[in-house]
Amino acid sequence: MADPRGFLRYHREGPTRRPVAERVRDWREVYVEFPRPKLLAQASRCMDCGIPFCHEGCPLGNLIPEWNDLVRREHFAEAADRLHATNNFPEFTGRLCPAPCEGSCVLGISDEPVLIKQVELEIAEWAGSAGLAPVPCAPPTGRKVAVVGSGPAGLAAAQQLTRAGHEVVVFERAEKIGGLLRYGVPEFKLEKSVIDRRLAQMSAEGTVFRTRVAVGAAAVGEVPGASAPDVEVISAEQLRGEFDAIVLAVGSTRPRDLPVPGRELAGVHFAMEYLRGANLVCERALEVPPITAAGKAVVIIGGGDTGADCLGTVHRQGAREVHQLEILPEPPSTRSPENPWPTWPVILRSAAAHEEGGGRRYALSTSDLFDDGHGAVAGLRAQQVESVVQDGRRVLRPVEGAGIELQADLVLLALGFLGPEREGVVGELGCELGERGTVVVDGSYMTSVDSVFACGDAARGQSLVVWAIAEGRSAAAAVDRYLVGQSDLPAPLVPGALAIS
């Protein structure tokens, strides 16, 4: 069991970041190595609750008290086994997940919650350094499954289905496997060698990866790391004829636009367009980024994780100045009475990128972009807004006479996403789409098309990496049942399920 007094003896103490002046000069991860004594102390803060709400806060149902206690006693091999029992890729969630488990931690009622995310990452890195041996798979079933998309949902589904004994092929239109993990998440948050380490294990287990293959003629688009002539095109019907089941894990890649005057000006770009180019430089697929912030005044519109990713990238490219705008009011620094435990705490959160510089401005709605007289953006105007209750619901209302004007040579739109691309495989298969633009699935993750399943952001909408992995695992169990009548694969979620967070 857990140390019964650990939470009384130790305070929460997280990892240390490298000095700002050092880390903005490179693309390596921002955190220094977490010392073993601190790790053991943090793991011992877990209270081994009678009812561990952290299980409910985590979409994967990670067995958190169990592996916390194993780490406290330095049983890392056993801890890695328990962690991987519910999570295919803890090295991703340990870096990228906002840790809804910590928001549900019982210790968080009266103290700071357990440092769950860091303990998870340390277990994953111990396992990675020890060598990610391939897991023995079930005997071959003779069934073939195509997974379209290689982000966290697609990779989780592929690994689970491979281990169930099916022949699995992952199709990716980009140059390399990884999807959003490789081409969206910046190197300073996730070094791509971490992805490659896990892919090596999956290949050894038998999963087949086919890159530069677009399913659906309209899906070629702008392919990261490859030009259109380099991309093989497979029709959706061809895929259906060759495979017994298809899993669509194509993500939510249609960006939300900003319909204001001046949107068409040069120098205004979607965030993922910008981040993709920066990642391709880190991948050495490009020598220089197609969009750069070097020497420019930058405005990032959108205050979420994607906006923070842009902010850190802008710093490393050498922007002259940068502002990040958020339409919502600034959150409180601590939980409000209307936001009690164990709900997800809506509080002010700062990424490492915010520590590196730039101004954060809240409650601002962009009204228009103005040009430099030559067709390029020169700045923007934004209107102050306030949150009020109107007709029984909360709305944002402009504040009369309150606004700002900012200079900008580069404007990045990080406003979220509107579901998967309608063209390509989704359109060719004729999958039904819901009101939010996502692929409609039933209780078994099957779409409106027989033998075609969907999971992750494509079906759920823009969400967290931990939800993507959980949905990939659940969809794999559903596909397994469809193919062979039953499944021993764990299924942490049903479509549309909500965790406590």
Summary of the structure (lengths in Angstrom):
residues: 501
radius of gyration: 23.0
end to end distance: 26.3
largest distance: 70.1
contacts: 1754
relative contact order: 0.14
helix: 34%
strand: 19%
